[in-house]
Amino acid sequence: MESQMLASLQKLKTRIDAFPRMTLTTLPTPLEKLSKLSHQFNVNLYIKRDDQTGLAMGGNKSRKLEFIIADALGQGADSIITWAGVQSNWCRQLAAAARCAGIEPFLLIFKRPGLPSEDDGNLLLDEILGADISIFELEKDSPIAELQQVQKFVDIVARRAKERGKRPYLAPIGGSRLEGSMRRPWGAIGYVNAMIELTEQAATRDIVIDQLVFATSSGSTHAGLLAGARLLDSPTTILGISMSEPKEELTRLIEDIGSRTLSEFTGAELCKEIGEVTVLDDYIGGGYGVLDAQIVRAIALVAKKEGILLDPVYTAKAMAGLIDLCARGYFRSGENVVFLHTGGTPALFPYRQGILEYLDCQVEPKA
């Protein structure tokens, strides 16, 4: 590792260590070579296993929650409120993190037509964790990404928590936007730390990562990785595959969170631009959480070739995009490409019927 990069890493690690944080994850997560898929697609393909962060079946949200839970405790909270869809990895990991911290989780779960809604997968785990769950039904395309879009529902739950004598912390969906009780970009800071970790792992294996590919949705994972790359002057292209939002909208969100994240590390004395945000919205398909043949093919291919399970909402959709990019020659022959596995395996089970139907007529994609 070059001395300049080493110095930047040490400086960033020192800054990370200065933030309030509660240990919730098993780090570092593995960086593994996908040998069979590398051969098939003519690139050096690796996978960063953030499905193995350890908290309640793992996932990327656990890295964010180390900082968010510490912030909640620092504000004197004895409970935490958040919201998301039925099969939310975020809600499952937040409920587990809250239990680790000894505070009560309140979850607003939004059901929308056409998506699995039974007490299975993540929702089952929310129940097992003893979260206070309020379920609301919405129309198919009703947005829930911003607090203002769900404020009337949040107010109901917050009022009930306060009537019980609770002091709740309101955490934004995905730990991403700076709203509710979150005044600093804690979710993205968790992924600056992940970029430090990944850079160190690559260096020990004498790998220069050309492309880092992952599912992008609420924005803070993407913003944190991008901010980390900028702070390290990394040559890695940070490539997010959108799960549901148009790239223009998602790019604006990531630029905002990323700029706020950079300011936490650089201050006024060293101004750094977040730089170009790369988002592909070519693989949204039927929308958030909607299963299709390409998603199931990606699940089956990675399982059969590498023995690794992807989820139908996030990682398989992103992998389907990566597979198509390989087939279209998007990556140069021999490039080092890392796929970030952000977790979500519990969601496989409520999607079982659709997965099995698609598997009956599956054909493996070709390079």
MARVO-857208 format. One record per residue: y, x, z of N, C-alpha, C in turn; residue in one letter. Coordinates in steps of 0.001 Angstrom, whole numbers, padded with zeros to 6 digits, always signed. Example, Ala and Ser with C-alpha at 12.3 -4.5 7.8 and 13.67 -1.06 7.14 Angstrom:
<pts>
-005690+013190+007800-004500+012300+007800-003300+013200+007800A
-002250+012850+007080-001060+013670+007140+000030+012900+007870S
</pts>
This chain:
<pts>
-001191+000837+000000+000000+000000+000000+001248+000877+000000M
+002212+000573-000867+003430+001353-000946+004183+001274+000371E
+004884+002376+000714+005577+002444+002005+006650+001374+002131S
+007326+001058+001007+008367+000026+001056+007763-001344+001369Q
+006630-001652+000718+005945-002912+000992+005448-002962+002424M
+004914-001840+002927+004428-001779+004301+005560-002033+005285L
+006709-001436+005033+007864-001628+005914+008318-003092+005902A
+008307-003713+004713+008699-005119+004608+007721-006014+005357S
+006437-005686+005247+005426-006456+005962+005615-006379+007473L
+005838-005172+007962+006009-004993+009403+007249-005710+009911Q
+008312-005658+009132+009550-006343+009519+009341-007855+009579K
+008651-008388+008571+008388-009826+008544+007467-010252+009694L
+006454-009449+009974+005536-009777+011064+006257-009793+012407K
+007180-008852+012587+007972-008822+013820+008815-010073+013946T
+009399-010512+012825+010223-011726+012845+009363-012952+013118R
+008209-013026+012491+007289-014151+012726+006917-014223+014203I
+006636-013079+014790+006220-013030+016191+007322-013501+017144D
+008560-013519+016674+009680-013941+017518+009819-015468+017575A
+009184-016173+016651+009264-017632+016656+008332-018208+017712F
+008718-019330+018335+007791-020004+019254+006561-020473+018490P
+005383-020275+019080+004153-020541+018339+003012-020809+019309R
+002154-021745+018957+000953-022025+019732-000253-021698+018868M
-001134-020860+019342-002296-020465+018550-003263-021634+018407T
-003492-022041+017154-004382-023153+016858-005434-022800+015801L
-005246-021664+015139-006073-021332+013981-006854-020041+014192T
-007902-019903+013400-008691-018680+013370-008257-017882+012151T
-007503-016824+012386-006927-016037+011296-007370-014576+011395L
-007418-013862+010265-007130-014327+008913-008279-015155+008345P
-007950-016071+007443-008996-016787+006727-009537-015889+005616T
-010793-016086+005207-011399-015177+004219-010724-015220+002846P
-010772-014085+002176-010417-013979+000760-011696-013565+000039L
-012225-014446-000809-013535-014231-001409-013444-014174-002932E
-014291-013363-003533-014387-013297-004999-015307-014419-005485K
-014860-015156-006491-015681-016169-007145-016307-015522-008383L
-017396-014830-008172-017961-013968-009214-018437-014749-010436S
-019138-015852-010210-019681-016608-011340-018571-017259-012157K
-017604-017827-011465-016486-018449-012180-015599-017393-012842L
-015490-016235-012235-014728-015144-012857-015341-014784-014201S
-016655-014693-014227-017351-014367-015476-017170-015483-016507H
-017259-016723-016037-017158-017863-016953-015765-017955-017575Q
-014722-017670-016781-013355-017877-017263-012636-016590-017657F
-013331-015452-017552-012776-014172-018021-011503-013762-017289N
-011418-014131-016010-010365-013638-015127-011031-013202-013828V
-010332-012436-013022-010833-012080-011700-010359-013158-010736N
-011244-014100-010451-010867-015275-009674-011320-015130-008217L
-010366-015319-007317-010616-015241-005875-010233-016575-005244Y
-010727-016793-004034-010356-018002-003303-009942-017623-001891I
-008794-018116-001462-008287-017915-000107-008688-019141+000703K
-009532-018938+001724-010233-020032+002390-009447-020625+003552R
-008332-021279+003234-007605-021963+004300-008237-023299+004674D
-009383-023603+004068-010206-024690+004588-010931-024245+005857D
-010852-022953+006172-011545-022408+007333-010582-021946+008436Q
-009482-022658+008583-008537-022313+009659-009074-022690+011029T
-010088-023558+011081-010809-023774+012337-010481-025027+013106G
-009286-025578+012986-008884-026728+013787-009394-028026+013162L
-010303-028701+013835-010778-030024+013408-011177-030045+011933A
-012022-029138+011533-012538-028986+010173-011554-028302+009230M
-010503-027716+009780-009665-026798+009028-008718-027416+008027G
-007933-026528+007380-006967-026948+006385-005626-026273+006565G
-004800-026357+005534-003526-025626+005534-002538-026129+006570N
-002652-027397+006972-001668-027955+007909-001733-027285+009278K
-002878-026705+009605-003017-026065+010917-002062-024891+011076S
-001831-024144+010004-000876-023024+010066+000523-023540+010403R
+000899-024660+009818+002221-025240+010066+002337-025739+011503K
+001251-026352+011964+001284-026985+013284+001386-025988+014422L
+001008-024736+014206+001196-023727+015255+002673-023638+015659E
+003546-023760+014684+004981-023664+014953+005579-025025+015328F
+005090-026099+014706+005628-027433+014977+005285-027889+016388I
+004048-027682+016803+003654-028074+018160+004436-027276+019196I
+004634-025985+018942+005436-025167+019865+006865-025695+019949A
+007406-026134+018809+008753-026699+018797+008795-028003+019590D
+007769-028833+019426+007711-030092+020172+007674-029843+021679A
+006843-028908+022095+006766-028575+023527+008084-027995+024018L
+008726-027196+023171+010017-026620+023534+011103-027662+023714G
+010962-028796+023014+011918-029895+023150+011548-030854+024281Q
+010492-030517+025016+010093-031333+026159+009305-032577+025794G
+008733-032609+024592+007972-033775+024161+006621-033838+024860A
+006167-035077+025122+004815-035275+025656+003966-036100+024700D
+004491-036285+023491+003780-037022+022452+004399-036646+021110S
+003690-036986+020027+004180-036636+018696+003817-037761+017730I
+004775-038123+016900+004614-039214+015935+004703-038648+014529I
+003817-039110+013652+003933-038759+012238+003323-039868+011411T
+003383-039708+010079+002866-040739+009177+002267-040101+007925W
+001420-040853+007244+000833-040410+005973-000097-041508+005469A
-000852-041205+004399-001819-042135+003859-003104-042143+004660G
-004029-042990+004245-005267-043207+005008-006076-041920+005145V
-006314-041228+004040-007130-040013+004073-006237-038775+004188Q
-005451-038734+005260-004479-037669+005450-005059-036495+006229S
-005112-035336+005586-005473-034103+006285-004433-033766+007341N
-003188-034053+007031-002069-033779+007937-002251-034541+009247W
-002523-035836+009174-002670-036626+010387-003862-036153+011217C
-004974-035862+010544-006165-035384+011258-005897-034084+012013R
-005259-033129+011360-004998-031845+012016-003902-031964+013069Q
-002902-032830+012821-001865-033027+013840-002458-033658+015091L
-003340-034651+014919-003959-035277+016083-004749-034257+016897A
-005481-033378+016213-006245-032343+016909-005325-031346+017603A
-004258-030946+016919-003310-029993+017507-002645-030586+018743A
-002292-031867+018656-001678-032533+019809-002633-032527+020996A
-003906-032799+020746-004886-032792+021826-005024-031400+022439R
-004960-030376+021602-005009-029004+022125-003822-028724+023038C
-002691-029316+022705-001454-029075+023464-001307-030009+024656A
-002209-030980+024779-002140-031916+025893-001096-032992+025729G
-000735-033306+024470+000219-034379+024218-000448-035447+023365I
+000124-036656+023363-000529-037787+022697-000071-037935+021247E
-001013-038061+020320-000652-038269+018918-000528-039751+018562P
+000574-040095+017902+000793-041433+017369+000834-041313+015849F
-000050-042032+015160-000148-041927+013708+000190-043259+013038L
+001076-043208+012052+001324-044341+011177+000524-044108+009898L
-000424-044971+009638-001300-044833+008486-000945-045921+007470I
-000630-045494+006248-000228-046436+005214-001358-046628+004201F
-001789-047869+004068-002828-048222+003103-002169-048727+001826K
-002682-048206+000689-002194-048678-000604-003382-049100-001460R
-003200-050129-002297-004321-050655-003096-004932-049588-003999P
-006253-049701-004186-006937-048820-005131-007438-047519-004558G
-007132-047237-003288-007581-046000-002655-008534-046328-001515L
-009503-045453-001229-010437-045717-000126-009698-045936+001186P
-010099-046960+001935-009366-047293+003154-010272-047572+004352S
-011581-047364+004198-012483-047646+005305-012355-046571+006391E
-012920-046891+007567-012887-045950+008686-013908-044839+008443D
-013546-043915+007582-014439-042830+007180-013567-041606+006919D
-014203-040454+006753-013450-039247+006434-012401-038920+007480G
-011192-038641+007033-010116-038262+007947-009779-039367+008943N
-009805-040611+008485-009463-041713+009391-010477-041830+010519L
-011736-041620+010217-012758-041608+011267-012465-040517+012291L
-012081-039338+011816-011781-038238+012735-010531-038535+013572L
-009553-039215+012981-008380-039642+013757-008812-040527+014924D
-009747-041429+014639-010259-042329+015685-010987-041541+016771E
-011829-040603+016354-012589-039803+017313-011648-038986+018199I
-010565-038496+017624-009583-037712+018376-008736-038573+019313L
-008920-039876+019240-008232-040771+020160-006761-040967+019871G
-006373-040797+018615-004970-041002+018261-004609-042477+018379A
-003354-042733+018703-002813-044090+018664-002483-044375+017201D
-003249-045254+016561-003149-045475+015122-002557-046842+014820I
-001510-046853+014020-000924-048097+013528-001078-048117+012015S
-001700-049168+011492-001966-049255+010060-001036-050278+009414I
-000390-049853+008339+000519-050716+007596+000088-050735+006131F
+000141-051902+005512-000217-052026+004103+001029-052018+003236E
+000972-051243+002154+002098-051118+001239+001633-051435-000180L
+002593-051689-001060+002269-051857-002461+001872-050508-003047E
+001218-050527-004189+000596-049343-004770+001537-048151-004893K
+002724-048339-005432+003627-047221-005713+004713-047038-004664D
+004550-047636-003500+005563-047499-002445+005627-046053-001962S
+006813-045419-002010+006925-044020-001579+006939-043897-000058P
+006371-042819+000441+006365-042574+001887+006737-041127+002221I
+007213-040364+001230+007436-038932+001435+008613-038630+002356A
+009597-039534+002411+010793-039298+003204+010860-040271+004376E
+011459-039817+005460+011572-040638+006661+012290-041951+006375L
+013362-041927+005594+014123-043140+005325+013276-044212+004642Q
+012234-043793+003927+011373-044742+003228+010423-045482+004165Q
+010206-044928+005352+009273-045546+006305+009928-045779+007662V
+011258-045675+007710+011980-045713+008988+011673-046970+009794Q
+011618-048138+009135+011408-049383+009890+010040-049398+010568K
+009050-048752+009956+007719-048686+010560+007693-047660+011695F
+008357-046523+011461+008436-045483+012486+009124-046015+013734V
+010167-046814+013539+010906-047364+014681+010009-048226+015561D
+009096-048970+014951+008170-049815+015712+007304-048957+016633I
+006746-047890+016071+005845-047028+016843+006617-046220+017887V
+007778-045724+017506+008599-044950+018451+009016-045813+019642A
+009354-047054+019359+009744-047969+020441+008577-048211+021387R
+007373-048385+020826+006206-048604+021673+005901-047373+022524R
+006034-046183+021935+005786-044950+022684+006776-044817+023842A
+008039-045117+023567+009067-044992+024609+008881-046040+025702K
+008400-047222+025330+008132-048252+026336+007023-047827+027290E
+006178-046922+026834+005118-046372+027693+005623-045194+028521R
+006900-044889+028387+007477-043774+029127+007325-042439+028439G
+006959-042444+027154+006745-041214+026411+008063-040641+025874K
+008039-039324+025673+009156-038606+025035+008614-038035+023715R
+008663-038820+022648+008005-038394+021409+008831-037437+020565P
+008127-036587+019853+008673-035700+018824+008269-036317+017494Y
+009229-036512+016602+008943-037104+015302+008779-035995+014264L
+007546-035828+013780+007233-034769+012819+007168-035358+011410A
+007877-034773+010448+007861-035296+009081+006497-035129+008425P
+006196-035970+007452+004922-035920+006749+004685-034524+006170I
+003510-033978+006439+003152-032656+005939+003848-031502+006637G
+004701-031804+007626+005457-030735+008291+006400-030026+007347G
+006997-030777+006410+007738-030138+005320+009248-030328+005377S
+009722-031562+005202+011165-031799+005145+011799-031614+006517R
+013059-031232+006540+013785-031085+007794+014389-032436+008149L
+013610-033225+008870+014039-034548+009296+013268-034927+010548E
+013627-036053+011135+013029-036411+012409+013463-035434+013478G
+012511-034910+014232+012819-033944+015292+012795-032511+014809S
+012379-032286+013555+012214-030925+013051+013503-030441+012401M
+014126-029470+012999+015416-028965+012538+015316-027613+011836R
+014153-026999+011873+013934-025719+011198+012663-025826+010352R
+012529-025047+009299+011415-025217+008360+010102-024625+008866P
+009592-025196+009950+008426-024623+010610+007196-024602+009703W
+007011-025661+008911+005852-025690+008032+005858-024544+007039G
+007007-024310+006425+007121-023216+005456+006992-021859+006126A
+007504-021721+007338+007375-020460+008070+005896-020130+008279I
+005077-021152+008515+003640-020934+008632+003051-020326+007371G
+003638-020655+006222+003107-020109+004966+003796-018834+004500Y
+004915-018492+005083+005395-017112+004956+004383-016198+005635V
+003927-016633+006806+002920-015861+007532+001623-015745+006733N
+001247-016821+006037+000042-016781+005205+000202-015798+004048A
+001407-015715+003485+001646-014776+002385+001555-013336+002874M
+002024-013093+004080+001871-011770+004690+000383-011428+004804I
-000384-012374+005322-001817-012186+005526-002542-011913+004203E
-002240-012716+003195-002883-012561+001901-002518-011223+001253L
-001271-010821+001377-000828-009541+000816-001568-008376+001458T
-001743-008443+002765-002484-007391+003466-003952-007368+003032E
-004554-008537+002893-005953-008591+002465-006133-008011+001063Q
-005212-008374+000160-005294-007854-001207-005135-006339-001224A
-004225-005833-000397-003971-004391-000362-005192-003617+000123A
-005909-004154+001104-007092-003453+001614-008196-003393+000559T
-008156-004305-000416-009154-004323-001489-008599-003727-002780R
-007384-003167-002681-006735-002544-003829-006578-003529-004993D
-006143-004753-004632-005921-005806-005617-004432-006122-005678I
-003904-006238-006865-002563-006787-007064-002759-008214-007577V
-002296-009189-006814-002484-010594-007197-001457-010957-008261I
-001936-011355-009422-001038-011745-010506-000570-013190-010357D
-001502-014077-010008-001184-015499-009912-001816-016076-008642Q
-001055-016894-007930-001561-017622-006775-001419-019110-007094L
-002560-019818-007170-002592-021200-007645-003049-022122-006519V
-002430-023298-006416-002740-024203-005306-002188-025589-005586F
-002625-026554-004776-002104-027915-004838-000766-027971-004123A
+000242-028555-004769+001553-028688-004137+001920-030162-004051T
+002438-030567-002880+002715-031990-002665+003963-032199-001813S
+003864-031991-000497+005037-032232+000353+006015-031066+000353S
+005607-029899-000172+006567-028837-000471+006592-027612+000406G
+006165-027702+001661+006385-026564+002555+005383-025433+002354S
+004143-025742+001972+003198-024668+001651+003746-023853+000479T
+004174-024541-000566+004731-023887-001753+005977-023089-001399H
+006891-023710-000657+008147-023041-000294+007894-021805+000557A
+006955-021884+001497+006657-020743+002351+006047-019590+001593G
+005108-019906+000697+004497-018851-000124+005548-018187-001009L
+006412-018994-001603+007442-018459-002487+008437-017611-001707L
+008852-018096-000539+009773-017320+000293+009127-016008+000731A
+007858-016067+001108+007156-014851+001493+007086-013849+000361G
+006803-014336-000842+006748-013443-002004+008102-012811-002275A
+009179-013580-002137+010526-013037-002362+010879-011981-001307R
+010532-012266-000063+010846-011338+001022+010075-010035+000893L
+008898-010105+000286+008072-008905+000099+008292-008260-001268L
+009161-008860-002077+009346-008397-003468+008006-008312-004180D
+007178-009322-003957+005834-009356-004533+005893-009717-006014S
+005017-009117-006833+004960-009461-008254+004156-010728-008536P
+003587-011331-007503+002718-012490-007675+003498-013717-008131T
+003000-014389-009151+003553-015679-009561+002971-016772-008673T
+003841-017553-008054+003428-018625-007153+003387-019913-007972I
+002188-020406-008267+001999-021502-009216+001446-022740-008522L
+002286-023741-008354+001861-024984-007727+001494-026035-008756G
+000382-026720-008524-000045-027823-009383+000232-029124-008640I
+001145-029920-009180+001598-031124-008497+000484-032153-008379S
+000434-032788-007206-000543-033837-006959-000058-035210-007403M
+001254-035410-007433+001742-036748-007783+003189-036786-008265S
+004017-035819-007854+005440-035894-008146+005801-035174-009444E
+006804-035680-010187+007302-034956-011367+007830-033587-010966P
+007682-032613-011845+008035-031243-011477+009511-031089-011134K
+010392-031856-011775+011822-031723-011481+012114-032104-010032E
+011536-033221-009598+011751-033693-008229+011145-032729-007215E
+009935-032290-007482+009252-031385-006558+009937-030024-006525L
+010421-029567-007660+011124-028281-007717+012366-028295-006840T
+013140-029378-006896+014344-029480-006053+013989-029411-004576R
+012935-030112-004191+012505-030110-002794+012084-028712-002360L
+011292-028036-003179+010809-026694-002838+011961-025704-002777I
+012902-025825-003692+014082-024942-003661+014853-025116-002364E
+015005-026362-001918+015748-026623-000684+015016-026059+000534D
+013721-026379+000666+012957-025874+001812+012854-024357+001749I
+012636-023814+000541+012503-022364+000392+013771-021618+000757G
+014920-022152+000349+016199-021505+000680+016442-021523+002180S
+016137-022649+002813+016293-022741+004271+015346-021774+004989R
+014166-021608+004415+013185-020682+005006+013660-019241+004875T
+014154-018881+003703+014676-017516+003519+015778-017204+004514L
+016638-018186+004786+017764-017947+005709+017281-017662+007131S
+016078-018114+007472+015519-017821+008794+015158-016342+008928E
+014942-015685+007806+014511-014287+007822+015607-013314+007401F
+016498-013750+006527+017481-012813+005982+018812-012871+006706T
+019234-014058+007133+020538-014177+007773+021662-013913+006788G
+022860-013844+007308+024036-013651+006460+024111-012237+005900A
+023468-011288+006582+023621-009890+006172+022808-009554+004920E
+021823-010356+004602+020998-010076+003435+020695-011395+002734L
+021448-011676+001699+021295-012933+000984+020258-012756-000117C
+019245-013613-000135+018194-013554-001150+018046-014934-001772K
+017923-014979-003080+017714-016250-003768+016223-016578-003786E
+015905-017872-003709+014504-018271-003718+013876-018014-005083I
+014677-017980-006122+014163-017657-007452+013508-018851-008126G
+012835-018596-009220+012249-019666-010024+011073-020311-009304E
+011066-021628-009302+009957-022403-008748+009072-022853-009911V
+007797-022512-009854+006874-022872-010930+005965-024000-010474T
+006159-025166-011086+005352-026344-010795+004819-026896-012108V
+003537-027204-012154+002950-027875-013301+002614-029313-012911L
+003132-030270-013679+002825-031670-013393+001946-032289-014480D
+001209-031438-015179+000345-031890-016272-000956-032522-015783D
-001249-032379-014495-002573-032780-014001-002492-033883-012951Y
-001398-034642-012956-001223-035730-011991-002237-036840-012226I
-002613-037045-013482-003609-038060-013806-003153-039441-013384G
-004020-040162-012686-003701-041522-012254-002790-041594-011057G
-002429-040449-010470-001535-040432-009315-002214-039894-008076G
-001499-039944-006975-001975-039376-005719-003267-040048-005264Y
-004294-039238-005057-005539-039730-004494-006433-040504-005446G
-006045-040586-006730-006834-041346-007706-007858-040422-008363V
-009118-040789-008232-010221-039980-008741-010339-040120-010255L
-010737-039030-010927-011058-039105-012351-012173-038106-012670D
-012614-038107-013929-013760-037278-014317-013483-035794-014155A
-012246-035349-014450-011904-033932-014344-011979-033447-012895Q
-011551-034295-011980-011605-033937-010560-013056-033778-010108I
-013898-034718-010488-015304-034651-010078-016002-033463-010736V
-015667-033166-011986-016244-031996-012643-015881-030716-011902R
-014643-030645-011424-014213-029460-010676-014970-029344-009359A
-015145-030471-008667-015913-030467-007416-017327-029947-007665I
-017983-030504-008688-019372-030146-008969-019498-028707-009455A
-018580-028279-010299-018660-026924-010847-018556-025872-009749L
-017560-026002-008870-017361-025008-007809-018511-025067-006806V
-019019-026260-006545-020159-026392-005633-021407-025720-006204A
-021696-025979-007478-022912-025438-008094-022826-023941-008357K
-021655-023473-008759-021504-022060-009098-021302-021174-007872K
-020545-021683-006877-020138-020821-005767-020522-021347-004387E
-021078-022558-004311-021472-023109-003022-020305-023487-002137G
-019150-023775-002748-017934-024118-002005-017551-025558-002321I
-017190-026325-001282-016826-027722-001452-015311-027891-001535L
-014877-028628-002533-013473-028992-002687-013297-030466-002326L
-012072-030872-002064-011827-032276-001732-011272-033018-002948D
-011441-034350-003011-011048-035098-004203-009570-035388-004332P
-008788-035166-003275-007367-035523-003311-006495-034345-003721V
-006748-033176-003147-005880-032020-003375-006565-030892-004153Y
-007535-030256-003519-008033-028990-004062-008802-029153-005362T
-009551-030241-005515-010280-030419-006770-009338-030735-007922A
-008262-031456-007639-007278-031724-008691-006605-030424-009110K
-006258-029580-008135-005651-028287-008457-006641-027387-009201A
-007903-027404-008782-008912-026599-009470-009150-027107-010885M
-009116-028430-011084-009246-028982-012436-008121-028451-013316A
-006926-028352-012739-005815-027772-013479-006044-026311-013805G
-006531-025549-012829-006802-024132-013045-007866-023944-014130L
-008906-024759-014095-009970-024678-015101-009393-024917-016496I
-008547-025928-016619-007943-026220-017918-007035-025087-018369D
-006277-024512-017434-005404-023383-017780-006223-022202-018289L
-007356-021943-017640-008241-020870-018108-008737-021161-019520C
-009159-022397-019750-009695-022777-021060-008632-022651-022155A
-007377-022869-021794-006292-022802-022774-005679-021409-022912R
-006231-020433-022172-005731-019069-022281-004419-018821-021585G
-004130-019618-020555-002878-019467-019804-002821-018116-019092Y
-003975-017684-018573-004060-016402-017872-004552-015322-018832F
-004041-014114-018643-004503-012986-019448-005916-012583-019016R
-006676-012073-019953-008013-011585-019646-007937-010521-018555S
-008741-010688-017498-008777-009699-016425-007691-009848-015374G
-006852-010873-015481-005833-011079-014444-006493-011382-013104E
-005819-011014-012023-006273-011344-010676-005617-012662-010257N
-006414-013707-010177-005933-015048-009863-006556-015495-008546V
-005722-015893-007605-006202-016397-006312-005966-017900-006256V
-007009-018641-005916-006896-020074-005684-006843-020301-004181F
-005801-020978-003715-005665-021283-002290-006360-022609-001989L
-007432-022521-001208-008171-023718-000788-007499-024258+000462H
-006789-025383+000319-005990-025911+001428-006754-026894+002310T
-008071-027038+002073-008886-027877+002952-008987-029308+002452G
-009419-030200+003347-009520-031609+003004-010917-032126+002792G
-011928-031334+003138-013319-031710+002894-013703-033089+003451T
-013175-033541+004617-013574-034868+005113-013322-036002+004123P
-012371-035824+003207-012060-036894+002247-013154-037087+001201A
-014108-036156+001104-015213-036344+000163-015990-037631+000447L
-016162-037952+001717-017077-039027+002095-016574-040424+001725F
-015330-040771+001984-014876-042100+001549-014778-042250+000034P
-014799-041148-000707-014772-041198-002168-016181-041132-002767Y
-017202-041290-001940-018579-041055-002387-018968-041887-003605R
-018603-043173-003620-019041-044036-004712-018489-043568-006055Q
-017194-043284-006080-016585-042816-007322-017137-041476-007762G
-017359-040579-006797-017899-039260-007124-019292-039392-007735I
-020124-040206-007120-021489-040368-007613-021513-041007-009006L
-020617-041949-009238-020557-042585-010560-020182-041579-011638E
-019190-040724-011350-018780-039721-012327-019846-038644-012513Y
-020548-038305-011422-021578-037273-011521-022713-037675-012464L
-022959-038972-012578-024041-039459-013441-023836-039086-014907D
-022565-038920-015299-022302-038616-016711-021512-037321-016872C
-021701-036401-015925-020884-035184-015927-021356-034160-016933Q
-020363-033500-017556-020608-032352-018420-019733-031220-017903V
-020325-030043-017709-019549-028922-017199-018488-028478-018196E
-017254-028175-017701-016223-027662-018602-016564-026266-019093P
-016141-025945-020277-016394-024623-020845-015135-023782-020810K
-015325-022474-020732-014171-021562-020749-013552-021566-022143A
</pts>
